[in-house]
Amino acid sequence: MYEGLPTRVLFGAGTRSAVREEALRLGMSRVLVLSGPAHQAFALQLVSALGDLYAGIYDGARMHTPVDVTEQALALLRELRADGILAIGGGSTTGLGKALALRTDLPQIVLPTTYAGSEMTPILGETQAGLKTTVRSLKVLPETVIYDVDLTMDLPAGLSGVSGMNAVAHAVEALYAREANPIVTALALESIGSLAHALPAVCANPRDTVARAGALYGAWLAGICLGSVGMALHHKLCHTLGGTFDLPHAQTHAVVLPHALAYNAPAIPEVMARLCAVLGADDAPLALYELNTAIGAPKGLRELGMPEDGIDRCVELATANPYWNPQPLDRMRLRALLARAYAGAAPSIDPI
């Protein structure tokens, strides 16, 4: 079964010029702009483009969408009597927009500046008291996503690489999702191929517009995959690590992906064959590990600030609530996976 999600997408260079037209199309008359310090210049351009539709701005979005931050933004939204949300930034800003939409059901326009992909999904992850939980609802699915390649040109090379690997993770897990289907599989393989080709080129020359467009295209497709099917072990581990230890989102995905794929490899031989073909490699987890090296991603969770005694805590949390995964969850093997990811060792496909 495949069910398309109702998001309108504009893709290209300079497409942010359509923001006022999209706001009017969605019936917005008082727009709250969400932004971060890194995108103040672009946010001011959007404010100018919105004209009399602009109601105010909130620039306090934070990683992992803390509930207390959402409550601050919600208070401002209500004070301004906003009837629409426009988010420009990465996954943190997109997440805040989704959290507001969940509570208000207001329409959203999102302009991504990274390759996170969450703008294409009806999924919201929120953090409270050190625990990150997810909710799936069409309320949080943005009505319009404007992909403007120009908005990604100043994304630093290092962040571009790990953000792109975050997108690769969405596509990889979609290949072996319980709800996998031919449409999602085709999109996932196209996404992985595009990102694997584009990311090293972006990191070598961040001003390469062709590579930037390829990376953003791959991220768009990965986001569709993430929004269309359920995820498994990789995303569960990353949500647990991020919410519990406040690790950076994209970097955590990049580090964990090769190890989570290696863990599941024995249960998904057909998927592994397709991955090897699109990556041009004999060992897909190792190819992703080497791609991390090529883009300068952190080697291990230790570099991200995770405490070594957090490995057992992560295993405990990741196995506390049952969820679907192609390979049965084994605490000893999960601990070995996390120990390798912590140390920055190469992934290992263990025989069962």
Stockholm file with secondary structure:
# STOCKHOLM 1.0

chainA/1-352         MYEGLPTRVLFGAGTRSAVREEALRLGMSRVLVLSGPAHQAFALQLVSALGDLYAGIYDGARMHTPVDVTEQALALLRELRADGILAIGGGSTTGLGKALALRTDLPQIVLPTTYAGSEMTPILGETQAGLKTTVRSLKVLPETVIYDVDLTMDLPAGLSGVSGMNAVAHAVEALYAREANPIVTALALESIGSLAHALPAVCANPRDTVARAGALYGAWLAGICLGSVGMALHHKLCHTLGGTFDLPHAQTHAVVLPHALAYNAPAIPEVMARLCAVLGADDAPLALYELNTAIGAPKGLRELGMPEDGIDRCVELATANPYWNPQPLDRMRLRALLARAYAGAAPSIDPI
#=GR chainA/1-352 SS CCCCCCCEEEEESSGGGGHHHHHHHTTCSSEEEECCGGGHHHHHHHHHHHGGGEEEEECCCCTTCBHHHHHHHHHHHHHHTCCEEEEEESHHHHHHHHHHHHHHCCCEEEEESSSCCGGGCSEEEEEETTEEEEEECGGGSCSEEEEEGGGGTTSCHHHHHHHHHHHHHHHHHHHTCTTCCHHHHHHHHHHHHHHHHHHHHHHHCTTCHHHHHHHHHHHHHHHHHHHHSCCCHHHHHHHHHHHHHCCCHHHHHHHHHHHHHHHHGGGCHHHHHHHHHHHTCSCHHHHHHHHHHHTTCCSSGGGGTCCTTHHHHHHHHHTTSCCCCSSCCCHHHHHHHHHHHHHTCCCCCCCC
#=GC SS_cons         CCCCCCCEEEEESSGGGGHHHHHHHTTCSSEEEECCGGGHHHHHHHHHHHGGGEEEEECCCCTTCBHHHHHHHHHHHHHHTCCEEEEEESHHHHHHHHHHHHHHCCCEEEEESSSCCGGGCSEEEEEETTEEEEEECGGGSCSEEEEEGGGGTTSCHHHHHHHHHHHHHHHHHHHTCTTCCHHHHHHHHHHHHHHHHHHHHHHHCTTCHHHHHHHHHHHHHHHHHHHHSCCCHHHHHHHHHHHHHCCCHHHHHHHHHHHHHHHHGGGCHHHHHHHHHHHTCSCHHHHHHHHHHHTTCCSSGGGGTCCTTHHHHHHHHHTTSCCCCSSCCCHHHHHHHHHHHHHTCCCCCCCC
//
